[in-house]
Amino acid sequence: SKWMVAGNADSPVPPRVYIHPDSPASGETWMRQVISFDKLKLTNNELDDQGH
């Protein structure tokens, strides 16, 4: 089998950076407490302004 071109590449996605209020922090800082993902939101919807 061979790789075949199946169309054009996707356009680059503009960077969307979210600065977490508890960061930056060292690993030592994170190891002092339980890490909670209660505030986590992930999305692959590029039109979602709240998905970081």
Residue, then its C-alpha position, 0 to 999 in steps of 0.5 A: s500500500k502507498w500513501m496517497v494525497a486526498g486533498n488539501a491540508d487543513s488551515p492552521v488554527p489560530p492560537r487560543v491561549y488561556i492563562h490559568p489563575d493558579s499558574p504558573a506554578s512549580g511541580e512542588t507547588w502542585m504536589r502539595q494539594v489535590i488537583s481538581f479538574d472541576k473547572l476543566k473545559l475542552t472543545n474542538n469547536e473552533l467557533d466556541d469562544q469559551g473553549h480554551 
